[in-house]
């Protein structure tokens, strides 16, 4: 079915915040004639009519906007899909699960809106921002590893191994002043600075407002509740994963990843503790649902590792067994209103490191649950938390 009117003009109604955020970032505001009730929290939608969402819409109200394309994002309510399919309009349903999927969705939306060049620019921008987060996290991980090595060396009388041989070790043995040597790199200057200042260097401003919203995992449903059989393939290129360079898109986020930072070891042959913390991110509390797979990738980029399987229902016991060092709450459709006390007072979690150390945090759900440009800010927020930001609301 054609995606343009007889006059050649594309008129898009977006039923999901991620779709809206991508289209506006692509410069397709003229083609966007209607949005969901949640999209205003993702970007500046102006006075565009709000027509419900993927769960509940007034189809007559939608069709009065004379759309040529309706675009939404899984999950959908089945009756909403049935109403849409009765209309003479192209219906596109996207179902992102990973960062690579999000790139493909950007490419598809760019083609629909005749903004393919802008789509490639947005993909490059997001990759670049994630790489900056990763580099900053890797520096902090290396610094933390060196700090752990030095502490271990001090405890075991092997301080000379922590610095350049023949300089610091001799000065230390001869009782010389400790400032007679310098560490190998300047990374140690980050040791006692705040994570937020260290991470924000050389960042570009985010054109999106932080007060975003998403209907991901809304109503406590699992992300796989509805998978359209063919709608997601509308206008999908045959091999979009290779459209922007050799190899798969996912590899673009894996090269040089901080997970490659090895455990440090002292000259005594004893390995220092792993500095990459275990992170449990939660998208919904009842039933308990872990954050989607793209969030697990962001956690890796930011210097942590996801403690449980992402995008699945989990039990209190499963979370406790994973022993997360950090808990991040980003409950869908709640903004920043997730409740840390619900985690801190959970009887099943009282021996969990994140609870005993009171490392429970809230991130605005839109920054993690909107699979599009808002994830850039979400990645920075995760990095700040992982590398030492104080918990808020966890008193």
NORVENWO-V712401 format. One record per run of one state. SS is the DSSP state (h for helix, s for strand, l for the rest). FROM is the first residue (numbers start at 0). TO is the last residue. If there is no record, write none. Layout:
SS,FROM,TO + SS,FROM,TO
//
This chain:
l,0,10 + s,11,13 + l,14,15 + h,16,24 + l,25,30 + s,31,34 + l,35,37 + h,38,40 + l,41,47 + s,48,49 + l,50,57 + h,58,62 + l,63,67 + s,68,72 + l,73,76 + h,77,84 + l,85,88 + s,89,93 + l,94,97 + h,98,111 + l,112,114 + h,115,155 + l,156,157 + h,158,161 + l,162,166 + h,167,172 + l,173,176 + h,177,179 + l,180,184 + h,185,189 + l,190,193 + h,194,198 + l,199,216 + h,217,219 + l,220,229 + h,230,232 + l,233,238 + h,239,241 + l,242,247 + h,248,253 + l,254,256 + h,257,259 + l,260,263 + s,264,264 + l,265,269 + s,270,270 + l,271,276 + s,277,284 + l,285,286 + s,287,289 + l,290,291 + h,292,300 + l,301,303 + s,304,305 + l,306,311 + s,312,312 + l,313,314 + h,315,321 + l,322,324 + s,325,328 + l,329,338 + h,339,343 + l,344,345 + h,346,348 + l,349,351 + h,352,355 + l,356,358 + s,359,361 + l,362,363 + h,364,368 + l,369,373 + h,374,385 + l,386,394
//
